[in-house]
Amino acid sequence: MTLPADPAQLIVLFFGAMIAGAINALAGGGTVISYPAMLFAGLSPIMANATNTAALVPGSLGSVVAYRGNLGRDRRTLLLLLAPTVAGALTGAAVVSSSSEEAFRRLVPFLVLAATLLFAFREPIAARLRRGPTGPEGALGWRGLLQGGLVQFFIALYGGYFGAGIGILMLTSLSLLGFRDIHRMNALKAALAAAINGTALVFFALAGKVVWPLAVLGMLGATLGGYGLARLARRIPPRAIRAFVVVFGLIASVYLFARAQGWL
């Protein structure tokens, strides 16, 4: 495709990715910001989705590095969940790549809205997780792992298809498997999210769905936001950051719905 000629589009994409990187580093939910920025740059919905995945992969890998010390006790669980994770992500990426642009365009407003609502209610969900099942931490039998693998497959399928909100979905799934230590849960979540995004990216790249110049620009913005802007954002009250993401997500959902209906 032809790259945007309007510098304003590139600026919006860069700063959208930068803000998304900072939000992902602090709380998650950055796709609600970066995906509309990709659309503003003139990408079609499916190519915007694939290019956005590429832009945010470095942040996923960075999270794995940050939590690598918490993965030691759960390597068995991680290895057993990787197979359904990769299979689900490949399935989701294949489905979205073969979808029509019009069908995906009509579905996207609801995906963004769902991700926004997941982000909005993450605190009540997290509180419920802390009151989760009792028993030995992460002491999973084969039946539990099989059930967890099935759930993880469908989470990964959604992640390969669109991806926003997979973090809170995986935390919920892990809590149902008996995990309560948020650091161990976050470590597993980070590793599995990197597997989902990395698998989807490989598929999108081979299918020619990634606009690499814009993906690289997004990577630079997201990296700067995740490792630089996040330090400044820590001075902002968390409630204000959550409110910004939720309000932006709701506005973006309405705007994308209006565009899909041809009203704009």
N, C-alpha and C positions, 0 to 999 in steps of 0.2 A: 504494500500500500504506500501511498505518498505520505511523507511525514508532514506534520503541521507546519504551515508557513507562518502562522501567527505566533510571535514570541510569547504572547500572553498565555496561549495554550500550554506551552512548554513550562512556563513559570508556574502556572497552576498545578500542573502534573508534579513538578519537582517539590513544591511546597506541600501539596497534598500527601505525597509519599513521605516527606519529612515529618509532618504532623502524625501520620499513621505510624511511622517508626517509633516516635516518642510515646504515643499512646499504647502501642503494643508492648513497649518496654515497661510501662507502668501498670497497665491494667488489661490490655487486650482490646480487641474491637476496632483495630485500625483500618480493616478492610472497608468499613462503613465510610471512611474518609477517602481512602486511596482509589477505590473502584470508581466512584463518580468522577474523580479527577482524571482517570484514564478515559472515561467517556467524553469528558469535556475536551480532551486532546484530539478528539475526532475518531477514536477507535470504535469499531463495531462492538456490540455487547460481548460476543464470545472472544474476540481478540483482546478486548479490554480485560476480561476475566483471566485469560492465559498470561497476558503481559503483567498484570497485577500480581499473579502468583510468582512469576519470575522475580519481580521487584522485591518481594517480601521474603524470599527464600534465605538470603543472608541473615536476616533477623532471626529466622527459625534456627539456623545453625548456631548463631551466637547464643541463643537460649540453651541449647544442648551443652555448649561449652561451659556456660555459667552454672549449670546444674549437674555437671558430670560427676561431682563428688557424691551426689545423693542417689546415683543409679546403682551403686555396688550391690546392695541387698536385693535388688529387683531385676537382675539381669535375666533370670529364668522367665519371669513374667514378660519382660520386654521382648525377649527372643520369640516367645510363643505368640505374642500379639502382633509381631511384625508381619507375619505371613498374611493374616486377614487384613491388616492395614494396607499393605502394598496391593493386594488383590482388589480391595474396595476402592482405593484411590485410582487405580488403573481403570476400573469399571466406570467410576464417576467421570473421569477425564474423557473416556471414550464416548460416553453418553452425551456429554455437553459438546464435544467436538463434532458429533454427527447430528446434533440438533439444528433446526433451522434458526436463523438469526431472529426471525419474527417471534417464534415461540419462546426463545430465551429472553427476548426483550420484554415480552409480556409477563414472564415469570419473575424477572429480576426484582421489580419493586417489592414483591412479597418476600423474596429471599432477604433483601436488605432490611425490610421491616421485621422479619423474624430474628435476624441477627441483632437488630437494635433492641428488641424486646428481651432477648436473652441477656444482652449487656445490661439493660435497665434493671433486671431482676436478679442479677448475679449475686447481690448481697444476701437476699433471702435464701437463694439456692445454696450459697456457701454456708449460711447458718444451719441449713438442713443437713448439709454434709457433715458438719461438726457434731451433729447428733446422730450420726450414722450408726451402722451395726457395730456391735461389740465383739470381742474375740481377738485372737492373735492377729497382729497387724499384717495384712497381706498374705496370710496363711491360706493359700488357695489350693483346692483339690482340682482334679482333672475336670470334674463336672463344672465347677465354677469358671475354670479357664476356658472351657468350650463355650459356655454361655457368654462370657466376657468377649471371646473372640468373635462371636456372632454379632454382638452389639457393636464391637469395634469395626467390623466390616461395614456396617451400615453408616456409622459415623464417618469412616474413611470415604465411603462412596459419596456422601454429601460433601465431604471436604474436597474430593477431586472434582466434583461438579461445580461448587462455588466456594465453600471454605469458611465464610464468615461465621464465627460463633462455635467453631469446633472445639475450642479450648474448654469452655464451660460444659459442653456435652461430654467431653472425655473425663473431666473432673467428676461429673455426676456418675458416669459409668464406673469409674474407679472406686467411688465411694460405695456403690452397690456391690462391688467385689470385696469389700471389707477394709479398704484403705482409709486411714483417718489422718495420718501425718501429711500436712499440706505440702511439705518440702519434697517428700517422696512422690506424692501425687503430681506436683508440678514438674518434677524431673521426668517422670514417665510421660506426662502430657507433652512436654517439650520435645522429647525424643520421637514420640509417635507423630506429633504435628510436623516435625521436620521430615519424617518418612512420607507423610501424606503429601506435603507440598513438593518435596523433591521428586517423588514418583510422578505426580501430576505434571510437574515442569518438564521432565524427560519426555512424557507423552506429548505434551503441547509442542515442545520444541521439534520433535520428529514429525509431528503433523503440520508444522509450519504455521502455528497459531500465534507465536510470540513475535512481537515487533521489537527486535533486540535493541535498537538505539533508544527507544522509549523505556524499555525494561532496564537498561543500564542507567539511564537518567533517574528512573525510579529507585534503583538500588542505591545510588549515591545519596538521594534524598532520604530514603529510609534509614540508611546507615548513619548519616549525619544526625537524623532525628533520634535514633535509638541510642546512640553513644554520646551525643552532645546535647541536643535539645532536651532530652529526658532529665538531665541534671537541673536545667532551669525549671522544667515543668514540676519537679518535686516541690518547688516552693509554692505552687498553686494548690489550694485545698483540693483533696481528692473528689469531694462532692462537686466542685466546679467543673473538673475534668469530665466526670461522669455525665453531668448535665449537658455539657457541650456536645459530647458524643451522641447522647440520646436525642437532643434537639436537632442536631445536624442529620442524624439518621432518619428521623421522622420527616424532616423537610426533604431529604434526598428521596425517600420512599414516595412521597406525594409527587415530587417533580418527575421521577422516573415513571410513575404510573400515568401522569398526564402526557408524557412523551410517548409512552406505549399506546395510549388511546388516540394519539394524533391531535391532541388539544394544544400542543405547543410546537 
